[in-house]
């Protein structure tokens, strides 16, 4: 598996993942073990990120979302 490879379905663990319907590496979503959240970006305000992480993305969008491995720059404890 390469780091730039995009995958359908569930990632290996709950948490934040680069995840996008358009395969945008700067779009992040929270995976709660069952559903993806609304998307967020690094430039978003913390209050928006907290709010969006609690919002479940629409069902038809869920089917289109793909995820990729977390960047090397993320803390080791965030990687699975």
Order of alpha helices (4+ residues) and beta strands (2+ residues): beta-beta-beta-alpha-alpha-beta
